[in-house]
Amino acid sequence: MRRSGSRAFTLIELLVVIAIIAVLIALLLPAVQAAREAARRIQCTNNLKQLGLALANYEGSQSVLPPSVVVANNGAGFWSNGWSAHARLLPYIEQASSFNSINFTFAYSIADNTTVARLTIAGFICPSEVRPEPKTSATSQYGVANYNWNVGDWYVFGGIGTSGNRGAFGANRSRRLADFTDGLSNTVVASEVKTYQGVLSSCTIASVLEPNKIPSPNADPYSAVPEYTSGCTLKLTAHAEWVDGAALETGFTTAWPPNKVIKGGSPPIDVDLVGVGEKSGGPTYAAIISRSYHPGGVNSLFGDGSVRFMKSTVNGTTWRALGSVGSGEVISADSY
């Protein structure tokens, strides 16, 4: 009898094939993941470029940039309608209908404004963000944002009638692009943050209350500001409301370089540091770090509309200089 020329795999041969496939997957998976992250980073860059175009169009229409937030004194205390620069830019990112439904006379938290406040705006969210879901409670829901405005280095807001910070945006202040005397290409106007960031707020900042006592940008932040180890309130939901103009929600500062780790709380977690909020009347001092899920750095929008990837290793002094609009620092092209 003639035997068939075909035969089945032996167990050993099958195991060898499986092992080879496993090795190939192990070799290819990092490359696939890297390609996906590269695509996400490109989309993130495009989102920031659209915000840069929106800023230019807003300034062309209004002759100024939008304020980060509006704060007023009603005689019985400080009051804020809360709305962020994000909200004021809505008509310039193809969200005119959302903008038209806002009543800016009242806070974003009132019933008439909650429909807009709960919106998730795709252009405000980086594709690499791991928590893009809205912030939801029993009584409210807010969309999140990964792109925040430069509201200074350490000094954010001194109170009504005081001098402004060194950043591109501030409470009760609308700069013009002509105010960027350091050069539009030398000034960061917006940068990435992570949603649901931990923040130590309402801190007592006893020995560093004056802007000229700003800690060194290259110092360890936790040891430079020991007052933050006590007298603070830990919040785990910063950067989770794009409608809110408060610095801890839609701002960042250049106090320390991107992705700098500030450990606080118990047990220690990576946090931001914010003193009295602008909506309490100031003065406000803050270390709100630009962070991202991109390996090695963050995407940052400059005044000229360009977007550059800023490495986490950028010198702190250089980063702080890039955050000021008119302090006269000399920044070389190879310093970041």
Summary of the structure (lengths in Angstrom):
residues: 336
radius of gyration: 23.6
end to end distance: 79.1
largest distance: 107.5
contacts: 1101
relative contact order: 0.17
helix: 32%
strand: 19%
